[in-house]
Amino acid sequence: MEKHLKDTKSTLEAAITEPKNQTEIDFSTTASPWWNQIAGTFADNSAYDESIRLGREYRGSLRGSGVLGEE
């Protein structure tokens, strides 16, 4: 029973520290900032262009409606 508890404790400790290690980013090995790495990802993408247009249209519809705290 004691061995089982020690094994369970070790498993839980490993499970707790593993996600912590996955979220740490080593910036010293990154050649350039993330925004430079993804720049141009949506170039010539009509779906992206349409989503930008619809977002602008939606935000424009909120102006003066009081939803944004403006009158």
PyMOL Python script that loads the backbone (N, CA, C, O; Angstrom):
from pymol import cmd

cmd.read_pdbstr("""\
ATOM      1  N   MET A   1       0.825  -1.200   0.000  1.00  0.00           N
ATOM      2  CA  MET A   1       0.000   0.000   0.000  1.00  0.00           C
ATOM      3  C   MET A   1       0.870   1.266   0.000  1.00  0.00           C
ATOM      4  O   MET A   1       0.593   2.231  -0.712  1.00  0.00           O
ATOM      5  N   GLU A   2       1.925   1.229   0.818  1.00  0.00           N
ATOM      6  CA  GLU A   2       2.806   2.397   0.913  1.00  0.00           C
ATOM      7  C   GLU A   2       3.514   2.658  -0.415  1.00  0.00           C
ATOM      8  O   GLU A   2       3.677   3.810  -0.818  1.00  0.00           O
ATOM      9  N   LYS A   3       3.935   1.591  -1.094  1.00  0.00           N
ATOM     10  CA  LYS A   3       4.575   1.745  -2.402  1.00  0.00           C
ATOM     11  C   LYS A   3       3.598   2.349  -3.401  1.00  0.00           C
ATOM     12  O   LYS A   3       3.967   3.200  -4.211  1.00  0.00           O
ATOM     13  N   HIS A   4       2.354   1.903  -3.336  1.00  0.00           N
ATOM     14  CA  HIS A   4       1.325   2.440  -4.242  1.00  0.00           C
ATOM     15  C   HIS A   4       1.131   3.943  -4.007  1.00  0.00           C
ATOM     16  O   HIS A   4       1.004   4.714  -4.958  1.00  0.00           O
ATOM     17  N   LEU A   5       1.108   4.348  -2.740  1.00  0.00           N
ATOM     18  CA  LEU A   5       0.951   5.769  -2.419  1.00  0.00           C
ATOM     19  C   LEU A   5       2.143   6.584  -2.915  1.00  0.00           C
ATOM     20  O   LEU A   5       1.970   7.690  -3.427  1.00  0.00           O
ATOM     21  N   LYS A   6       3.350   6.042  -2.765  1.00  0.00           N
ATOM     22  CA  LYS A   6       4.539   6.743  -3.249  1.00  0.00           C
ATOM     23  C   LYS A   6       4.516   6.871  -4.772  1.00  0.00           C
ATOM     24  O   LYS A   6       4.868   7.913  -5.324  1.00  0.00           O
ATOM     25  N   ASP A   7       4.094   5.789  -5.444  1.00  0.00           N
ATOM     26  CA  ASP A   7       3.999   5.837  -6.907  1.00  0.00           C
ATOM     27  C   ASP A   7       2.956   6.854  -7.352  1.00  0.00           C
ATOM     28  O   ASP A   7       3.174   7.606  -8.302  1.00  0.00           O
ATOM     29  N   THR A   8       1.826   6.870  -6.658  1.00  0.00           N
ATOM     30  CA  THR A   8       0.762   7.826  -6.988  1.00  0.00           C
ATOM     31  C   THR A   8       1.237   9.251  -6.759  1.00  0.00           C
ATOM     32  O   THR A   8       0.969  10.142  -7.566  1.00  0.00           O
ATOM     33  N   LYS A   9       1.946   9.464  -5.650  1.00  0.00           N
ATOM     34  CA  LYS A   9       2.482  10.796  -5.355  1.00  0.00           C
ATOM     35  C   LYS A   9       3.453  11.233  -6.448  1.00  0.00           C
ATOM     36  O   LYS A   9       3.404  12.375  -6.903  1.00  0.00           O
ATOM     37  N   SER A  10       4.326  10.336  -6.866  1.00  0.00           N
ATOM     38  CA  SER A  10       5.287  10.661  -7.927  1.00  0.00           C
ATOM     39  C   SER A  10       4.580  10.991  -9.232  1.00  0.00           C
ATOM     40  O   SER A  10       4.967  11.919  -9.943  1.00  0.00           O
ATOM     41  N   THR A  11       3.544  10.229  -9.540  1.00  0.00           N
ATOM     42  CA  THR A  11       2.778  10.471 -10.763  1.00  0.00           C
ATOM     43  C   THR A  11       2.097  11.830 -10.717  1.00  0.00           C
ATOM     44  O   THR A  11       2.118  12.572 -11.699  1.00  0.00           O
ATOM     45  N   LEU A  12       1.494  12.159  -9.582  1.00  0.00           N
ATOM     46  CA  LEU A  12       0.822  13.452  -9.437  1.00  0.00           C
ATOM     47  C   LEU A  12       1.817  14.609  -9.501  1.00  0.00           C
ATOM     48  O   LEU A  12       1.536  15.632 -10.125  1.00  0.00           O
ATOM     49  N   GLU A  13       2.958  14.458  -8.869  1.00  0.00           N
ATOM     50  CA  GLU A  13       3.971  15.514  -8.925  1.00  0.00           C
ATOM     51  C   GLU A  13       4.449  15.740 -10.349  1.00  0.00           C
ATOM     52  O   GLU A  13       4.648  16.880 -10.767  1.00  0.00           O
ATOM     53  N   ALA A  14       4.632  14.667 -11.090  1.00  0.00           N
ATOM     54  CA  ALA A  14       5.058  14.791 -12.489  1.00  0.00           C
ATOM     55  C   ALA A  14       3.974  15.466 -13.319  1.00  0.00           C
ATOM     56  O   ALA A  14       4.275  16.282 -14.189  1.00  0.00           O
ATOM     57  N   ALA A  15       2.716  15.130 -13.055  1.00  0.00           N
ATOM     58  CA  ALA A  15       1.609  15.727 -13.806  1.00  0.00           C
ATOM     59  C   ALA A  15       1.484  17.214 -13.516  1.00  0.00           C
ATOM     60  O   ALA A  15       1.091  17.988 -14.388  1.00  0.00           O
ATOM     61  N   ILE A  16       1.813  17.612 -12.312  1.00  0.00           N
ATOM     62  CA  ILE A  16       1.718  19.031 -11.946  1.00  0.00           C
ATOM     63  C   ILE A  16       2.845  19.836 -12.580  1.00  0.00           C
ATOM     64  O   ILE A  16       2.612  20.941 -13.069  1.00  0.00           O
ATOM     65  N   THR A  17       4.059  19.302 -12.580  1.00  0.00           N
ATOM     66  CA  THR A  17       5.199  20.054 -13.107  1.00  0.00           C
ATOM     67  C   THR A  17       5.258  20.032 -14.623  1.00  0.00           C
ATOM     68  O   THR A  17       5.834  20.943 -15.218  1.00  0.00           O
ATOM     69  N   GLU A  18       4.688  19.033 -15.267  1.00  0.00           N
ATOM     70  CA  GLU A  18       4.748  18.943 -16.730  1.00  0.00           C
ATOM     71  C   GLU A  18       4.083  20.133 -17.419  1.00  0.00           C
ATOM     72  O   GLU A  18       4.714  20.745 -18.281  1.00  0.00           O
ATOM     73  N   PRO A  19       2.825  20.497 -17.079  1.00  0.00           N
ATOM     74  CA  PRO A  19       2.223  21.661 -17.750  1.00  0.00           C
ATOM     75  C   PRO A  19       3.004  22.947 -17.492  1.00  0.00           C
ATOM     76  O   PRO A  19       3.082  23.811 -18.366  1.00  0.00           O
ATOM     77  N   LYS A  20       3.576  23.077 -16.306  1.00  0.00           N
ATOM     78  CA  LYS A  20       4.360  24.266 -15.989  1.00  0.00           C
ATOM     79  C   LYS A  20       5.542  24.372 -16.950  1.00  0.00           C
ATOM     80  O   LYS A  20       5.864  25.461 -17.425  1.00  0.00           O
ATOM     81  N   ASN A  21       6.181  23.253 -17.233  1.00  0.00           N
ATOM     82  CA  ASN A  21       7.319  23.245 -18.144  1.00  0.00           C
ATOM     83  C   ASN A  21       6.883  23.554 -19.573  1.00  0.00           C
ATOM     84  O   ASN A  21       7.648  24.156 -20.327  1.00  0.00           O
ATOM     85  N   GLN A  22       5.692  23.161 -19.958  1.00  0.00           N
ATOM     86  CA  GLN A  22       5.213  23.384 -21.315  1.00  0.00           C
ATOM     87  C   GLN A  22       4.880  24.848 -21.567  1.00  0.00           C
ATOM     88  O   GLN A  22       4.923  25.299 -22.712  1.00  0.00           O
ATOM     89  N   THR A  23       4.547  25.600 -20.518  1.00  0.00           N
ATOM     90  CA  THR A  23       4.168  26.993 -20.711  1.00  0.00           C
ATOM     91  C   THR A  23       5.360  27.939 -20.684  1.00  0.00           C
ATOM     92  O   THR A  23       5.235  29.104 -21.061  1.00  0.00           O
ATOM     93  N   GLU A  24       6.497  27.458 -20.249  1.00  0.00           N
ATOM     94  CA  GLU A  24       7.679  28.308 -20.218  1.00  0.00           C
ATOM     95  C   GLU A  24       8.261  28.424 -21.620  1.00  0.00           C
ATOM     96  O   GLU A  24       8.424  27.422 -22.316  1.00  0.00           O
ATOM     97  N   ILE A  25       8.570  29.637 -22.027  1.00  0.00           N
ATOM     98  CA  ILE A  25       9.115  29.891 -23.355  1.00  0.00           C
ATOM     99  C   ILE A  25      10.547  30.367 -23.210  1.00  0.00           C
ATOM    100  O   ILE A  25      10.831  31.288 -22.444  1.00  0.00           O
ATOM    101  N   ASP A  26      11.429  29.747 -23.934  1.00  0.00           N
ATOM    102  CA  ASP A  26      12.831  30.150 -23.923  1.00  0.00           C
ATOM    103  C   ASP A  26      13.036  31.156 -25.056  1.00  0.00           C
ATOM    104  O   ASP A  26      13.188  30.776 -26.217  1.00  0.00           O
ATOM    105  N   PHE A  27      13.038  32.427 -24.708  1.00  0.00           N
ATOM    106  CA  PHE A  27      13.153  33.475 -25.712  1.00  0.00           C
ATOM    107  C   PHE A  27      14.558  33.584 -26.294  1.00  0.00           C
ATOM    108  O   PHE A  27      14.751  34.216 -27.333  1.00  0.00           O
ATOM    109  N   SER A  28      15.528  32.980 -25.641  1.00  0.00           N
ATOM    110  CA  SER A  28      16.894  33.074 -26.150  1.00  0.00           C
ATOM    111  C   SER A  28      17.076  32.288 -27.443  1.00  0.00           C
ATOM    112  O   SER A  28      17.979  32.593 -28.222  1.00  0.00           O
ATOM    113  N   THR A  29      16.238  31.281 -27.687  1.00  0.00           N
ATOM    114  CA  THR A  29      16.362  30.483 -28.906  1.00  0.00           C
ATOM    115  C   THR A  29      15.449  30.983 -30.016  1.00  0.00           C
ATOM    116  O   THR A  29      15.537  30.511 -31.149  1.00  0.00           O
ATOM    117  N   THR A  30      14.578  31.927 -29.704  1.00  0.00           N
ATOM    118  CA  THR A  30      13.660  32.445 -30.706  1.00  0.00           C
ATOM    119  C   THR A  30      14.399  33.437 -31.591  1.00  0.00           C
ATOM    120  O   THR A  30      14.941  34.430 -31.105  1.00  0.00           O
ATOM    121  N   ALA A  31      14.419  33.168 -32.876  1.00  0.00           N
ATOM    122  CA  ALA A  31      15.162  34.004 -33.816  1.00  0.00           C
ATOM    123  C   ALA A  31      14.519  35.376 -33.978  1.00  0.00           C
ATOM    124  O   ALA A  31      15.221  36.379 -34.106  1.00  0.00           O
ATOM    125  N   SER A  32      13.203  35.428 -33.973  1.00  0.00           N
ATOM    126  CA  SER A  32      12.507  36.703 -34.137  1.00  0.00           C
ATOM    127  C   SER A  32      11.211  36.664 -33.345  1.00  0.00           C
ATOM    128  O   SER A  32      10.738  35.590 -32.975  1.00  0.00           O
ATOM    129  N   PRO A  33      10.628  37.841 -33.082  1.00  0.00           N
ATOM    130  CA  PRO A  33       9.370  37.879 -32.332  1.00  0.00           C
ATOM    131  C   PRO A  33       8.263  37.104 -33.056  1.00  0.00           C
ATOM    132  O   PRO A  33       8.298  36.938 -34.275  1.00  0.00           O
ATOM    133  N   TRP A  34       7.282  36.635 -32.277  1.00  0.00           N
ATOM    134  CA  TRP A  34       6.210  35.815 -32.851  1.00  0.00           C
ATOM    135  C   TRP A  34       5.453  36.549 -33.935  1.00  0.00           C
ATOM    136  O   TRP A  34       5.020  35.936 -34.910  1.00  0.00           O
ATOM    137  N   TRP A  35       5.283  37.868 -33.779  1.00  0.00           N
ATOM    138  CA  TRP A  35       4.503  38.596 -34.782  1.00  0.00           C
ATOM    139  C   TRP A  35       5.234  38.646 -36.119  1.00  0.00           C
ATOM    140  O   TRP A  35       4.597  38.716 -37.171  1.00  0.00           O
ATOM    141  N   ASN A  36       6.555  38.611 -36.087  1.00  0.00           N
ATOM    142  CA  ASN A  36       7.302  38.537 -37.346  1.00  0.00           C
ATOM    143  C   ASN A  36       7.217  37.141 -37.959  1.00  0.00           C
ATOM    144  O   ASN A  36       7.252  36.993 -39.180  1.00  0.00           O
ATOM    145  N   GLN A  37       7.107  36.131 -37.123  1.00  0.00           N
ATOM    146  CA  GLN A  37       7.026  34.760 -37.613  1.00  0.00           C
ATOM    147  C   GLN A  37       5.692  34.469 -38.293  1.00  0.00           C
ATOM    148  O   GLN A  37       5.629  33.631 -39.193  1.00  0.00           O
ATOM    149  N   ILE A  38       4.613  35.158 -37.870  1.00  0.00           N
ATOM    150  CA  ILE A  38       3.302  34.889 -38.471  1.00  0.00           C
ATOM    151  C   ILE A  38       2.897  35.936 -39.500  1.00  0.00           C
ATOM    152  O   ILE A  38       1.851  35.809 -40.137  1.00  0.00           O
ATOM    153  N   ALA A  39       3.713  36.962 -39.665  1.00  0.00           N
ATOM    154  CA  ALA A  39       3.381  38.015 -40.632  1.00  0.00           C
ATOM    155  C   ALA A  39       3.203  37.407 -42.016  1.00  0.00           C
ATOM    156  O   ALA A  39       4.032  36.616 -42.468  1.00  0.00           O
ATOM    157  N   GLY A  40       2.126  37.778 -42.680  1.00  0.00           N
ATOM    158  CA  GLY A  40       1.858  37.289 -44.025  1.00  0.00           C
ATOM    159  C   GLY A  40       1.100  35.977 -44.073  1.00  0.00           C
ATOM    160  O   GLY A  40       0.838  35.450 -45.154  1.00  0.00           O
ATOM    161  N   THR A  41       0.748  35.448 -42.921  1.00  0.00           N
ATOM    162  CA  THR A  41       0.036  34.172 -42.876  1.00  0.00           C
ATOM    163  C   THR A  41      -1.267  34.229 -43.659  1.00  0.00           C
ATOM    164  O   THR A  41      -1.649  33.251 -44.301  1.00  0.00           O
ATOM    165  N   PHE A  42      -1.955  35.371 -43.610  1.00  0.00           N
ATOM    166  CA  PHE A  42      -3.254  35.498 -44.261  1.00  0.00           C
ATOM    167  C   PHE A  42      -3.188  36.268 -45.573  1.00  0.00           C
ATOM    168  O   PHE A  42      -4.218  36.721 -46.072  1.00  0.00           O
ATOM    169  N   ALA A  43      -2.008  36.422 -46.135  1.00  0.00           N
ATOM    170  CA  ALA A  43      -1.874  37.147 -47.404  1.00  0.00           C
ATOM    171  C   ALA A  43      -2.680  36.439 -48.489  1.00  0.00           C
ATOM    172  O   ALA A  43      -2.638  35.215 -48.615  1.00  0.00           O
ATOM    173  N   ASP A  44      -3.407  37.222 -49.262  1.00  0.00           N
ATOM    174  CA  ASP A  44      -4.213  36.702 -50.372  1.00  0.00           C
ATOM    175  C   ASP A  44      -5.210  35.638 -49.920  1.00  0.00           C
ATOM    176  O   ASP A  44      -5.467  34.678 -50.647  1.00  0.00           O
ATOM    177  N   ASN A  45      -5.771  35.805 -48.727  1.00  0.00           N
ATOM    178  CA  ASN A  45      -6.756  34.862 -48.207  1.00  0.00           C
ATOM    179  C   ASN A  45      -8.107  35.571 -48.182  1.00  0.00           C
ATOM    180  O   ASN A  45      -8.335  36.446 -47.346  1.00  0.00           O
ATOM    181  N   SER A  46      -8.989  35.200 -49.082  1.00  0.00           N
ATOM    182  CA  SER A  46     -10.272  35.891 -49.205  1.00  0.00           C
ATOM    183  C   SER A  46     -11.144  35.698 -47.962  1.00  0.00           C
ATOM    184  O   SER A  46     -11.912  36.596 -47.617  1.00  0.00           O
ATOM    185  N   ALA A  47     -11.048  34.566 -47.290  1.00  0.00           N
ATOM    186  CA  ALA A  47     -11.836  34.341 -46.074  1.00  0.00           C
ATOM    187  C   ALA A  47     -11.387  35.303 -44.971  1.00  0.00           C
ATOM    188  O   ALA A  47     -12.218  35.828 -44.230  1.00  0.00           O
ATOM    189  N   TYR A  48     -10.083  35.531 -44.862  1.00  0.00           N
ATOM    190  CA  TYR A  48      -9.572  36.473 -43.871  1.00  0.00           C
ATOM    191  C   TYR A  48     -10.032  37.889 -44.206  1.00  0.00           C
ATOM    192  O   TYR A  48     -10.489  38.621 -43.329  1.00  0.00           O
ATOM    193  N   ASP A  49      -9.911  38.269 -45.467  1.00  0.00           N
ATOM    194  CA  ASP A  49     -10.345  39.602 -45.886  1.00  0.00           C
ATOM    195  C   ASP A  49     -11.826  39.813 -45.584  1.00  0.00           C
ATOM    196  O   ASP A  49     -12.226  40.888 -45.139  1.00  0.00           O
ATOM    197  N   GLU A  50     -12.633  38.790 -45.827  1.00  0.00           N
ATOM    198  CA  GLU A  50     -14.072  38.882 -45.548  1.00  0.00           C
ATOM    199  C   GLU A  50     -14.325  39.009 -44.050  1.00  0.00           C
ATOM    200  O   GLU A  50     -15.206  39.764 -43.639  1.00  0.00           O
ATOM    201  N   SER A  51     -13.572  38.285 -43.231  1.00  0.00           N
ATOM    202  CA  SER A  51     -13.766  38.382 -41.782  1.00  0.00           C
ATOM    203  C   SER A  51     -13.396  39.773 -41.274  1.00  0.00           C
ATOM    204  O   SER A  51     -14.049  40.290 -40.368  1.00  0.00           O
ATOM    205  N   ILE A  52     -12.369  40.377 -41.839  1.00  0.00           N
ATOM    206  CA  ILE A  52     -11.989  41.741 -41.458  1.00  0.00           C
ATOM    207  C   ILE A  52     -13.097  42.715 -41.846  1.00  0.00           C
ATOM    208  O   ILE A  52     -13.459  43.592 -41.062  1.00  0.00           O
ATOM    209  N   ARG A  53     -13.632  42.563 -43.048  1.00  0.00           N
ATOM    210  CA  ARG A  53     -14.707  43.439 -43.516  1.00  0.00           C
ATOM    211  C   ARG A  53     -15.938  43.304 -42.622  1.00  0.00           C
ATOM    212  O   ARG A  53     -16.534  44.309 -42.234  1.00  0.00           O
ATOM    213  N   LEU A  54     -16.318  42.081 -42.295  1.00  0.00           N
ATOM    214  CA  LEU A  54     -17.491  41.863 -41.449  1.00  0.00           C
ATOM    215  C   LEU A  54     -17.274  42.408 -40.039  1.00  0.00           C
ATOM    216  O   LEU A  54     -18.203  42.940 -39.432  1.00  0.00           O
ATOM    217  N   GLY A  55     -16.058  42.278 -39.516  1.00  0.00           N
ATOM    218  CA  GLY A  55     -15.755  42.834 -38.199  1.00  0.00           C
ATOM    219  C   GLY A  55     -15.887  44.345 -38.183  1.00  0.00           C
ATOM    220  O   GLY A  55     -16.445  44.915 -37.245  1.00  0.00           O
ATOM    221  N   ARG A  56     -15.374  44.994 -39.219  1.00  0.00           N
ATOM    222  CA  ARG A  56     -15.511  46.454 -39.316  1.00  0.00           C
ATOM    223  C   ARG A  56     -16.978  46.856 -39.419  1.00  0.00           C
ATOM    224  O   ARG A  56     -17.422  47.810 -38.780  1.00  0.00           O
ATOM    225  N   GLU A  57     -17.718  46.114 -40.233  1.00  0.00           N
ATOM    226  CA  GLU A  57     -19.142  46.404 -40.408  1.00  0.00           C
ATOM    227  C   GLU A  57     -19.883  46.258 -39.076  1.00  0.00           C
ATOM    228  O   GLU A  57     -20.716  47.096 -38.730  1.00  0.00           O
ATOM    229  N   TYR A  58     -19.581  45.207 -38.343  1.00  0.00           N
ATOM    230  CA  TYR A  58     -20.229  44.978 -37.056  1.00  0.00           C
ATOM    231  C   TYR A  58     -19.880  46.088 -36.065  1.00  0.00           C
ATOM    232  O   TYR A  58     -20.769  46.637 -35.414  1.00  0.00           O
ATOM    233  N   ARG A  59     -18.593  46.421 -35.945  1.00  0.00           N
ATOM    234  CA  ARG A  59     -18.197  47.484 -35.019  1.00  0.00           C
ATOM    235  C   ARG A  59     -18.811  48.814 -35.421  1.00  0.00           C
ATOM    236  O   ARG A  59     -19.179  49.617 -34.563  1.00  0.00           O
ATOM    237  N   GLY A  60     -18.924  49.053 -36.731  1.00  0.00           N
ATOM    238  CA  GLY A  60     -19.566  50.272 -37.203  1.00  0.00           C
ATOM    239  C   GLY A  60     -21.034  50.318 -36.819  1.00  0.00           C
ATOM    240  O   GLY A  60     -21.567  51.389 -36.528  1.00  0.00           O
ATOM    241  N   SER A  61     -21.690  49.172 -36.815  1.00  0.00           N
ATOM    242  CA  SER A  61     -23.109  49.135 -36.456  1.00  0.00           C
ATOM    243  C   SER A  61     -23.322  49.425 -34.978  1.00  0.00           C
ATOM    244  O   SER A  61     -24.422  49.810 -34.580  1.00  0.00           O
ATOM    245  N   LEU A  62     -22.297  49.248 -34.159  1.00  0.00           N
ATOM    246  CA  LEU A  62     -22.419  49.503 -32.727  1.00  0.00           C
ATOM    247  C   LEU A  62     -22.252  50.980 -32.387  1.00  0.00           C
ATOM    248  O   LEU A  62     -22.695  51.430 -31.330  1.00  0.00           O
ATOM    249  N   ARG A  63     -21.620  51.730 -33.274  1.00  0.00           N
ATOM    250  CA  ARG A  63     -21.400  53.153 -33.005  1.00  0.00           C
ATOM    251  C   ARG A  63     -22.741  53.876 -32.925  1.00  0.00           C
ATOM    252  O   ARG A  63     -23.586  53.759 -33.812  1.00  0.00           O
ATOM    253  N   GLY A  64     -22.910  54.619 -31.847  1.00  0.00           N
ATOM    254  CA  GLY A  64     -24.131  55.394 -31.678  1.00  0.00           C
ATOM    255  C   GLY A  64     -25.309  54.576 -31.181  1.00  0.00           C
ATOM    256  O   GLY A  64     -26.391  55.126 -30.974  1.00  0.00           O
ATOM    257  N   SER A  65     -25.130  53.277 -30.985  1.00  0.00           N
ATOM    258  CA  SER A  65     -26.238  52.442 -30.519  1.00  0.00           C
ATOM    259  C   SER A  65     -26.310  52.384 -28.996  1.00  0.00           C
ATOM    260  O   SER A  65     -27.275  51.856 -28.444  1.00  0.00           O
ATOM    261  N   GLY A  66     -25.309  52.917 -28.319  1.00  0.00           N
ATOM    262  CA  GLY A  66     -25.276  52.876 -26.869  1.00  0.00           C
ATOM    263  C   GLY A  66     -24.634  51.614 -26.323  1.00  0.00           C
ATOM    264  O   GLY A  66     -24.364  51.533 -25.124  1.00  0.00           O
ATOM    265  N   VAL A  67     -24.385  50.634 -27.170  1.00  0.00           N
ATOM    266  CA  VAL A  67     -23.792  49.378 -26.727  1.00  0.00           C
ATOM    267  C   VAL A  67     -22.366  49.598 -26.235  1.00  0.00           C
ATOM    268  O   VAL A  67     -21.930  48.950 -25.284  1.00  0.00           O
ATOM    269  N   LEU A  68     -21.653  50.489 -26.865  1.00  0.00           N
ATOM    270  CA  LEU A  68     -20.260  50.742 -26.503  1.00  0.00           C
ATOM    271  C   LEU A  68     -20.113  51.818 -25.431  1.00  0.00           C
ATOM    272  O   LEU A  68     -19.000  52.266 -25.155  1.00  0.00           O
ATOM    273  N   GLY A  69     -21.211  52.231 -24.832  1.00  0.00           N
ATOM    274  CA  GLY A  69     -21.155  53.258 -23.809  1.00  0.00           C
ATOM    275  C   GLY A  69     -21.147  54.662 -24.376  1.00  0.00           C
ATOM    276  O   GLY A  69     -20.910  55.626 -23.649  1.00  0.00           O
ATOM    277  N   GLU A  70     -21.407  54.789 -25.678  1.00  0.00           N
ATOM    278  CA  GLU A  70     -21.467  56.106 -26.320  1.00  0.00           C
ATOM    279  C   GLU A  70     -22.932  56.466 -26.540  1.00  0.00           C
ATOM    280  O   GLU A  70     -23.797  55.592 -26.598  1.00  0.00           O
ATOM    281  N   GLU A  71     -23.180  57.681 -26.652  1.00  0.00           N
ATOM    282  CA  GLU A  71     -24.550  58.133 -26.980  1.00  0.00           C
ATOM    283  C   GLU A  71     -24.554  58.819 -28.310  1.00  0.00           C
ATOM    284  O   GLU A  71     -25.602  59.271 -28.768  1.00  0.00           O
TER     285      GLU A  71
END
""", "prot")
cmd.dss("prot")
cmd.show_as("cartoon", "prot")
cmd.util.cbc("prot")
cmd.orient("prot")
